[in-house]
Amino acid sequence: MAFLSFTQEIAIDLGTANTLIMYEDQIVVNEPSVVAISVADNKCLAVGRKAQQMIGRGSQQIRTVRPLKEGVIADFQACEMMIRGLIKMIPQKNKLFTPAIRMVVGIPSGCTEVEIRAVRDSCEHAGGREIYMLYEPMAAAIGIGVDVEAPKGCMVVDIGGGTTEIAVISLGGIVANKSIKTAGDDFNRDIIDFMSRMHNMRIDEPTAERIKIAVGAALPELEEAPEDYLVTGPNKVTALPMKVLVSYQEIAHCLEKSVSRIEQAVLAALESTPSELYADIVERGIYLAGGGAMLHGLAKRLQDKITIPFHVAEDPLLSVARGAGIALKNYDRFGFLIR
């Protein structure tokens, strides 16, 4: 009976904006962290992309919820529904039985014990048998390919949806870290406010996300400039339809304050870094991961400001999930990192 596997090992990057699941060395689920719930009977109607499409489009009988806020669980029941629904999306080779689930979940390095317990409870209620936690900056470093066990310092900046995690890693441990609640969601809010203030247009979060992906920028001058993005929406005063071409220069201006906060957090983390590790970081550079790392010109801006090379991960969105999967698969080697 050795050929039958009764345990399903999965790695989850439980993010504020997106949740990714890695199974058998592949990212099998990459969905927005949204769940649609029926108001009448409190049942889950949809999760992920299907639920996201219902935002602002459903009746009062449908409630769309983002269960995580600023990297932690804000709605326990909705989070449990979402995790359960996303796990069901994993392709099943054997449908004769339901395997036990062994999972490792990425969590922000600034999590309290209460917040960690909430994640563990949600995963257990969603069907997890064995639940392990791994700090997101450590998972991102492993996913990028950094040798986290080496006696050399490396710095990882993971810009997610709800938090930006900055960590200095050496000898398999986090030596210095900084976690701030400024990240992708703040960029979206900045864009919503900008469109309302400068163009008198009312937009919602999905539209702001599309603008950020298309023309989001950290610098007003880019060598490879993205094309202007056409936004359609109602005038906030007259409610008449409008069409506005938005340039990356405008978005760079409206994101200035949020990007500056991330700059200051990186500098604060460097200030608390031991001098020997600081020298290693200057030599090796700083790694950017998470969806926010894809903001046009961000790496160049940080490099010009801090005068240390910045490297964007090959697949910044997948770094945490991939690293958590590697840690779970190689538990004998990385087990000491998992709690």
HUKAVEN-V25627 format. One record per residue. N is the residue number from 1. RES is the residue in three letters. PSI is psi as a letter, one per 40 degrees, with the letter a starting at -180 (none if undefined). OMEGA is omega in degrees with one decimal (* if undefined). BURIAL is I if it has 16 or more other ideal C-beta (glycine too) atoms within 10 Angstrom, else O. Layout:
# HUKAVEN-V25627
{{N/RES/PSI/OMEGA/BURIAL} {N/RES/PSI/OMEGA/BURIAL}}
This chain:
# HUKAVEN-V25627
{{1/MET/e/-175.8/O} {2/ALA/d/-176.6/O} {3/PHE/e/178.0/O} {4/LEU/h/177.1/O} {5/SER/h/-178.4/O} {6/PHE/e/178.6/O} {7/THR/h/178.9/O} {8/GLN/h/-178.3/I} {9/GLU/h/-179.1/I} {10/ILE/i/174.9/I} {11/ALA/h/-175.7/I} {12/ILE/h/168.5/I} {13/ASP/g/-175.7/I} {14/LEU/g/-173.9/I} {15/GLY/i/178.0/I} {16/THR/d/-177.4/I} {17/ALA/d/-178.1/I} {18/ASN/i/174.4/I} {19/THR/h/179.8/I} {20/LEU/i/177.5/I} {21/ILE/h/177.4/I} {22/MET/h/-178.3/I} {23/TYR/h/-179.3/I} {24/GLU/f/174.4/O} {25/ASP/e/178.7/O} {26/GLN/i/172.3/O} {27/ILE/h/-175.5/I} {28/VAL/e/178.1/I} {29/VAL/h/175.6/I} {30/ASN/g/-171.3/I} {31/GLU/i/173.9/I} {32/PRO/i/-179.5/I} {33/SER/g/-177.7/I} {34/VAL/i/175.2/I} {35/VAL/h/176.4/I} {36/ALA/h/-174.0/I} {37/ILE/h/176.1/I} {38/SER/h/-179.5/O} {39/VAL/d/-174.6/O} {40/ALA/d/-175.5/O} {41/ASP/e/177.1/O} {42/ASN/f/178.3/O} {43/LYS/i/179.8/O} {44/CYS/h/179.1/I} {45/LEU/d/-179.0/I} {46/ALA/i/174.9/I} {47/VAL/i/174.9/I} {48/GLY/b/-174.7/I} {49/ARG/d/178.8/O} {50/LYS/d/178.5/O} {51/ALA/d/179.9/I} {52/GLN/d/179.2/I} {53/GLN/e/179.7/I} {54/MET/e/-178.5/I} {55/ILE/h/179.1/I} {56/GLY/e/-177.4/O} {57/ARG/e/-176.4/O} {58/GLY/i/177.1/I} {59/SER/a/179.2/O} {60/GLN/e/178.8/O} {61/GLN/e/179.4/O} {62/ILE/h/179.4/I} {63/ARG/h/177.4/O} {64/THR/h/-172.8/I} {65/VAL/h/166.5/I} {66/ARG/h/-170.8/I} {67/PRO/d/-178.0/I} {68/LEU/h/176.0/I} {69/LYS/h/177.7/O} {70/GLU/f/173.3/I} {71/GLY/e/-178.7/I} {72/VAL/i/-176.8/I} {73/ILE/h/177.5/I} {74/ALA/d/179.3/O} {75/ASP/h/-173.0/I} {76/PHE/d/-176.9/O} {77/GLN/d/179.3/I} {78/ALA/d/178.6/I} {79/CYS/d/178.2/I} {80/GLU/d/177.9/I} {81/MET/d/-177.5/I} {82/MET/d/-179.5/I} {83/ILE/d/179.9/I} {84/ARG/d/-179.8/I} {85/GLY/d/-179.7/I} {86/LEU/d/177.8/I} {87/ILE/d/179.1/I} {88/LYS/e/179.0/O} {89/MET/e/-179.6/O} {90/ILE/h/178.5/O} {91/PRO/h/-178.8/O} {92/GLN/h/177.4/O} {93/LYS/d/-178.0/O} {94/ASN/h/-176.7/O} {95/LYS/e/-178.8/O} {96/LEU/d/-178.7/O} {97/PHE/i/177.1/O} {98/THR/h/-176.7/O} {99/PRO/i/171.1/I} {100/ALA/i/-175.4/O} {101/ILE/h/175.0/I} {102/ARG/h/-172.9/I} {103/MET/i/170.9/I} {104/VAL/h/-174.0/I} {105/VAL/h/176.3/I} {106/GLY/h/179.8/I} {107/ILE/i/177.3/I} {108/PRO/i/-177.8/I} {109/SER/e/179.6/I} {110/GLY/e/-178.1/I} {111/CYS/i/171.8/I} {112/THR/i/178.8/O} {113/GLU/d/178.5/O} {114/VAL/d/-180.0/O} {115/GLU/d/177.1/O} {116/ILE/d/179.2/I} {117/ARG/d/178.8/O} {118/ALA/d/177.2/I} {119/VAL/d/-179.0/I} {120/ARG/d/-179.4/I} {121/ASP/d/179.1/I} {122/SER/d/-179.3/I} {123/CYS/d/178.2/I} {124/GLU/d/179.5/I} {125/HIS/d/178.5/O} {126/ALA/e/175.3/I} {127/GLY/e/179.9/I} {128/GLY/h/179.1/I} {129/ARG/d/177.2/O} {130/GLU/h/-176.4/O} {131/ILE/h/176.6/I} {132/TYR/i/179.7/I} {133/MET/i/177.7/I} {134/LEU/h/-179.1/I} {135/TYR/h/-173.6/I} {136/GLU/d/178.7/I} {137/PRO/d/177.6/I} {138/MET/d/178.0/I} {139/ALA/d/179.2/I} {140/ALA/d/179.6/I} {141/ALA/d/178.3/I} {142/ILE/d/-179.5/I} {143/GLY/d/178.6/I} {144/ILE/d/-179.5/I} {145/GLY/e/178.9/O} {146/VAL/h/175.2/I} {147/ASP/g/-174.2/O} {148/VAL/e/-179.6/I} {149/GLU/e/-177.0/I} {150/ALA/i/178.0/O} {151/PRO/f/178.5/O} {152/LYS/i/-178.4/I} {153/GLY/i/171.4/I} {154/CYS/i/179.5/I} {155/MET/h/178.1/I} {156/VAL/h/175.1/I} {157/VAL/h/-177.3/I} {158/ASP/h/-177.7/I} {159/ILE/h/-178.0/I} {160/GLY/a/179.0/I} {161/GLY/d/-175.7/I} {162/GLY/d/-177.8/I} {163/THR/i/170.0/I} {164/THR/h/-177.4/I} {165/GLU/h/179.4/I} {166/ILE/h/-176.6/I} {167/ALA/i/171.1/I} {168/VAL/h/-172.5/I} {169/ILE/h/175.9/I} {170/SER/i/177.5/I} {171/LEU/f/175.1/O} {172/GLY/e/-179.8/O} {173/GLY/i/175.8/O} {174/ILE/h/-175.7/I} {175/VAL/d/177.9/O} {176/ALA/i/178.9/I} {177/ASN/i/178.4/I} {178/LYS/h/179.2/I} {179/SER/h/179.3/I} {180/ILE/i/-177.9/I} {181/LYS/f/173.1/I} {182/THR/h/-175.0/I} {183/ALA/a/-174.1/I} {184/GLY/d/179.0/I} {185/ASP/d/177.4/I} {186/ASP/d/175.3/I} {187/PHE/d/179.5/I} {188/ASN/d/179.9/I} {189/ARG/d/176.7/O} {190/ASP/d/-179.1/I} {191/ILE/d/177.8/I} {192/ILE/d/179.7/I} {193/ASP/d/179.9/O} {194/PHE/d/-179.1/I} {195/MET/d/178.3/I} {196/SER/d/-174.6/O} {197/ARG/d/-172.8/O} {198/MET/d/-176.1/O} {199/HIS/e/-178.4/I} {200/ASN/f/-179.8/O} {201/MET/h/177.3/I} {202/ARG/h/177.2/I} {203/ILE/i/178.1/I} {204/ASP/a/-172.7/O} {205/GLU/d/178.5/I} {206/PRO/d/177.8/I} {207/THR/d/177.8/I} {208/ALA/d/178.0/I} {209/GLU/d/179.1/I} {210/ARG/d/177.0/I} {211/ILE/d/-179.2/I} {212/LYS/d/-179.1/I} {213/ILE/d/-175.1/O} {214/ALA/d/-172.7/I} {215/VAL/e/176.9/I} {216/GLY/h/-176.7/I} {217/ALA/i/177.4/I} {218/ALA/e/-179.9/I} {219/LEU/i/178.9/I} {220/PRO/e/177.6/O} {221/GLU/h/-178.4/O} {222/LEU/i/177.2/O} {223/GLU/d/177.3/O} {224/GLU/g/-173.5/O} {225/ALA/h/175.3/O} {226/PRO/i/178.9/O} {227/GLU/i/178.0/O} {228/ASP/i/-175.6/O} {229/TYR/h/-179.3/I} {230/LEU/h/-179.2/O} {231/VAL/h/177.6/I} {232/THR/h/179.6/O} {233/GLY/i/-178.6/I} {234/PRO/i/170.6/O} {235/ASN/h/-172.8/O} {236/LYS/e/179.2/O} {237/VAL/d/-174.7/O} {238/THR/e/-176.3/O} {239/ALA/e/175.8/O} {240/LEU/i/-178.0/O} {241/PRO/i/179.0/O} {242/MET/i/171.1/I} {243/LYS/h/-176.3/O} {244/VAL/h/173.2/I} {245/LEU/h/-178.0/O} {246/VAL/h/-179.4/I} {247/SER/i/179.8/I} {248/TYR/d/178.1/I} {249/GLN/d/178.7/O} {250/GLU/d/-177.6/I} {251/ILE/d/176.6/I} {252/ALA/d/179.3/I} {253/HIS/d/-176.4/O} {254/CYS/d/179.0/I} {255/LEU/e/-173.2/I} {256/GLU/d/-175.7/O} {257/LYS/d/-179.1/O} {258/SER/d/178.8/I} {259/VAL/d/178.0/I} {260/SER/d/178.1/O} {261/ARG/d/177.3/I} {262/ILE/d/175.4/I} {263/GLU/d/-177.6/I} {264/GLN/d/178.9/O} {265/ALA/d/177.3/I} {266/VAL/d/178.6/I} {267/LEU/d/179.0/O} {268/ALA/d/177.7/O} {269/ALA/d/178.3/I} {270/LEU/d/179.4/I} {271/GLU/d/-178.0/O} {272/SER/e/-179.4/O} {273/THR/h/175.9/I} {274/PRO/i/-171.9/O} {275/SER/d/179.7/O} {276/GLU/d/178.9/O} {277/LEU/d/178.0/I} {278/TYR/d/179.4/I} {279/ALA/d/177.6/O} {280/ASP/d/-178.5/I} {281/ILE/d/178.3/I} {282/VAL/d/-178.7/I} {283/GLU/d/-174.0/O} {284/ARG/d/-177.4/I} {285/GLY/i/-178.6/O} {286/ILE/h/-176.2/I} {287/TYR/h/177.5/I} {288/LEU/h/178.1/I} {289/ALA/i/-178.9/I} {290/GLY/i/-177.4/I} {291/GLY/d/-179.7/I} {292/GLY/d/179.7/I} {293/ALA/e/-177.7/I} {294/MET/e/176.0/I} {295/LEU/h/-175.9/I} {296/HIS/h/174.0/I} {297/GLY/e/-177.0/I} {298/LEU/d/-178.6/I} {299/ALA/d/-179.8/I} {300/LYS/d/179.8/O} {301/ARG/d/-179.6/I} {302/LEU/d/-179.8/I} {303/GLN/d/179.1/O} {304/ASP/d/-176.9/O} {305/LYS/d/-172.1/O} {306/ILE/e/178.9/O} {307/THR/f/171.4/O} {308/ILE/h/-179.9/I} {309/PRO/h/175.7/O} {310/PHE/h/-179.0/I} {311/HIS/h/176.1/O} {312/VAL/h/179.7/O} {313/ALA/i/-177.3/I} {314/GLU/d/175.0/O} {315/ASP/g/-171.8/O} {316/PRO/d/179.4/I} {317/LEU/d/-173.2/I} {318/LEU/e/-170.9/I} {319/SER/d/-176.3/I} {320/VAL/d/-179.7/I} {321/ALA/d/180.0/I} {322/ARG/d/179.5/I} {323/GLY/d/177.9/I} {324/ALA/d/178.1/I} {325/GLY/d/178.2/I} {326/ILE/d/-179.7/I} {327/ALA/d/-180.0/I} {328/LEU/d/-179.8/I} {329/LYS/d/179.8/I} {330/ASN/f/-174.6/O} {331/TYR/d/179.3/O} {332/ASP/d/-178.0/O} {333/ARG/d/-173.3/O} {334/PHE/e/-177.4/I} {335/GLY/d/-178.9/O} {336/PHE/e/179.3/O} {337/LEU/e/-173.2/I} {338/ILE/h/-179.2/I} {339/ARG/none/*/O}}
